[in-house]
Amino acid sequence: MARSYGPADNTTDKGLSDKNNNGKTMETLTIRKPSVIRQQAPLRDSAHVTDMCMACGSCSAGCPLTGVDGFDPRRIIRMVLMGRDEELIASRLPWLCTMCGKCEHACPMGISIINTIRTIRGMVDRDKVPGMIHKGVELCLTTGNNIGLPEEDFVFIIEDVGAEVAALPGFADFQVPLDKKGANILHTLHNKLVNTQNEDLVHWWKIFHAAKEDWTIPKENWEGVNWGLFSGDDEAMKISVGRIVENMKKLEIANLMYPE
């Protein structure tokens, strides 16, 4: 059955319908013109999205989450191109992404899928950002770390783990340098290493000690996980990065180790 789309129309949508074999009119199909989509859906004009998607599925094949709760990177790009911004913003899809970047690596057209997803996240009202991420960003802004750990507790944990390292053979003179001015490396920390996985700190510190590296950890704003980046909150991201830069300036340190 042939379908006539009529003359090109760059300002309005076209409502199209067909009749089935019984002569009954089928549901109207609305064809949205690109100019209309761009007016109503700003994601379409995002610098991260192009009309070059070939729907080849390479991104979906490389994504470790394809099929989980309906997630599919190709689906997200197609929704953007169709102008379904509001549906994407209100859905869980952008928050299922791990931001690993395998989809971008696989894309033969070089579409910036991760930046697109981050842009979508940034358009979500902050009160509707998933609880753990939203709370972590707020805690980081108010306390300097994503878990709200007070400075005295942080110092206690760091020194306690340092004592464990010093008890190991060959590390008797080991101490964790805190706020050491003029060190070669400023070492930020992933909050989980401080909170629940202290043993992973030991590996870094043993390497530093064996290499005779001159390093230090800041007592304040030591957080190495920028959830502002992952949540699409540009302002929070800039504040977190700015604090690290301030620590480097204050302690006169030229090099940064950012494990995250």
Secondary structure, 3 states (H helix, E strand, C coil): CCCCCCCCCCCCCEEECCECCCCCECCCEEECCHHHHHHHCHHHHCCCCCCCCCCCCHHHHHCCCCCHHHCCHHHHHHHHHCCCHHHHHHCCHHHHCCCCCHHHHHCCCCCCHHHHHHHHHHCCCHHHCCHHHHHHHHHHHHHCCCCCCCHHHHHHHHHHHHHHHHCCCCCCCCCCCECCCCCCEEECECHHHHHCCCHHHHHHHHHHHHCCCCEEECCCCCECCCHHHHHCCHHHHHHHHHHHHHHHHHCCCCEEECCC
